[in-house]
Amino acid sequence: MLYSKHIDLITPELVYFLNTPTQAAFFKTISTALVDQQIMVPAGKEALITREQTFPSGMQLNEVADGLPNIAIPHLEGELVKQTRLVVVHFAIPVAFKDLADASRILPVNWVFMLMNAEPQKQPERMAQLIRALTQSPAAQLKRLFAAKKAAQVARLLTPLMTEA
């Protein structure tokens, strides 16, 4: 287990249900919130946008199991992060992200999982852990997670997936 119990990696305060129609609006909204909460530094906003243009983060989970949504996993380099956290966002209306497997394909993304990792040396391990949790957990558990309508429910359902990954 890469995340110890003392790190509040997933908290209801960092689960958002947003109605941002574009990726730019999403990054503006979430960056403002994360800077205000001392999760990332102000320069993180531009870094998120730039990184997403260079390294798309959209993923098709319907390849894992039928009925799963498209997700994105944008993240920052550790020097731009103040606290190690996982930020989860559900969009009321899907937001376009490029597919990490094929950058020429645009995916309508329903959920974003933003790894905010303040320890750069652990970034590859933690990213792998997150991807394992979202692609190798039982489909029934993932479907319950993606059906959640409240922040506390998302945090409660995601935490065991991350600790078991």
For each residue, the residues with C-beta under 8 A, 3 or more apart:
1: 4 163
2: 122 125 126 129
3: 7 9 126 129 162 163
4: 1 7
5:
6:
7: 3 4 84
8: 11 85
9: 3 84 85 86 159 162
10: 14 15 85 86 88 155 158 159 162
11: 8 14 15 85 155
12: 15 151 152 154 155
13: 37 151
14: 10 11 37 39 85 86 87 88
15: 10 11 12 87 88 89 90 151 152 154 155
16: 30 33 87 88 89 90 151
17: 89 90 92 149 151
18: 26 29 30 89 90 91 92
19: 91 92 93
20: 25 26 28 29 91 95
21: 25 93 95
22: 25 26 95 96
23: 26 27 52 95 96 97
24: 27 28 49
25: 20 21 22 28 29
26: 18 20 22 23 29 30 89 91 95 112
27: 23 24 30 31 45 48 49 52
28: 20 24 25 31 32 45
29: 18 20 25 26 32 33
30: 16 18 26 27 33 34 87 89 112 114
31: 27 28 34 35 40 44 45 48
32: 28 29 35 36 45
33: 16 29 30 36 37
34: 30 31 37 39 40 44 87 116
35: 31 32 38 39 40 41 42 44 45
36: 32 33
37: 13 14 33 34
38: 35 82 83
39: 14 34 35 81 82 83 85 87 116
40: 31 34 35 44 76 80 81 82 116
41: 35 44 80 81 82
42: 35 45
43: 46 47 80
44: 31 34 35 40 41 47 48 76 80 81
45: 27 28 31 32 35 42 48 49
46: 43 49 50
47: 43 44 50 51 76 77 80
48: 27 31 44 45 51 52 74 76
49: 24 27 45 46 52 53
50: 46 47 53 54
51: 47 48 54 55 74 75 76
52: 23 27 48 49 55 56 57 74 97 98
53: 49 50 56
54: 50 51
55: 51 52 100
56: 52 53 97 98 99 100 103
57: 52 72 73 74 75 97 98 100
58: 70 71 72 97 98 99 100 106 107 109
59: 70 71 72 73 99 100 101 107 134 135
60: 63 70 99 101 107
61: 64 65 68 69 70 71 134 135 142
62: 65 66 67 68 69 70
63: 60
64: 61 68 135 136 139 142
65: 61 62 68 139 142 143
66: 62
67: 62 139 143
68: 61 62 64 65 139 142 143 146
69: 61 62 109 110 111 146
70: 58 59 60 61 62 94 97 107 108 109 110 111
71: 58 59 61 109 110 111 112 113 134
72: 57 58 59 97 107 109 111 112 113
73: 57 59 112 113 114 115 127 130 131 134
74: 48 51 52 57 112 114
75: 51 57 114 115 116 117 123 127
76: 40 44 47 48 51 80 81 116 117
77: 47 80 81 120 123
78: 81 117 118 119 120 123
79: 120
80: 40 41 43 44 47 76 77
81: 39 40 41 44 76 77 78 84 116 117 118
82: 38 39 40 41 118
83: 38 39 116 118
84: 7 9 81 116 117 118 119 126
85: 8 9 10 11 14 39 116
86: 9 10 14 113 114 115 116 130 158 162
87: 14 15 16 30 34 39 112 113 114 116
88: 10 14 15 16 111 112 113 114 154 155 158
89: 15 16 17 18 26 30 111 112 114
90: 15 16 17 18 110 111 148 154
91: 18 19 20 26 94 95 109 110 111 112
92: 17 18 19
93: 19 21
94: 70 91 108 109 110
95: 20 21 22 23 26 91 108 109 112
96: 22 23 106 107 108 109
97: 23 52 56 57 58 70 72 106 107 109
98: 52 56 57 58 103 104 105 106 107
99: 56 58 59 60 102 103 105 106 107
100: 55 56 57 58 59 103
101: 59 60 105
102: 99 105
103: 56 98 99 100
104: 98
105: 98 99 101 102
106: 58 96 97 98 99
107: 58 59 60 70 72 96 97 98 99
108: 70 94 95 96
109: 58 69 70 71 72 91 94 95 96 97 112
110: 69 70 71 90 91 94 146
111: 69 70 71 72 88 89 90 91 146
112: 26 30 71 72 73 74 87 88 89 91 95 109
113: 71 72 73 86 87 88 130 134
114: 30 73 74 75 86 87 88 89
115: 73 75 86 123 126 127 130
116: 34 39 40 75 76 81 83 84 85 86 87
117: 75 76 78 81 84 120 122 123 126 127
118: 78 81 82 83 84
119: 78 84 122 123
120: 77 78 79 117 123
121:
122: 2 117 119 125 126
123: 75 77 78 115 117 119 120 126 127
124: 127 128
125: 2 122 128 129
126: 2 3 84 115 117 122 123 129 130
127: 73 75 115 117 123 124 130 131
128: 124 125 131 132
129: 2 3 125 126 132 133 162 165
130: 73 86 113 115 126 127 133 134 162 165
131: 73 127 128 134 135
132: 128 129 135 136 137 165
133: 129 130 136 137 158 161 162 164 165
134: 59 61 71 73 113 130 131 137 142 161
135: 59 61 64 131 132
136: 64 132 133 165
137: 132 133 134 141 142 161 164 165
138: 141 142
139: 64 65 67 68 142 143
140: 143 144
141: 137 138 144 145 157 161
142: 61 64 65 68 134 137 138 139 145 146 161
143: 65 67 68 139 140 146 147
144: 140 141 147 148 157
145: 141 142 148 154 157 158 161
146: 68 69 110 111 142 143
147: 143 144
148: 90 144 145 153 154 157
149: 17 153
150: 153 154
151: 12 13 15 16 17 154 155
152: 12 15 155 156
153: 148 149 150 156 157
154: 12 15 88 90 145 148 150 151 157 158
155: 10 11 12 15 88 151 152 158 159
156: 152 153 159
157: 141 144 145 148 153 154 160 161
158: 10 86 88 133 145 154 155 161 162
159: 9 10 155 156 162 163
160: 157 163 164
161: 133 134 137 141 142 145 157 158 164 165
162: 3 9 10 86 129 130 133 158 159 165
163: 1 3 159 160
164: 133 137 160 161
165: 129 130 132 133 136 137 161 162
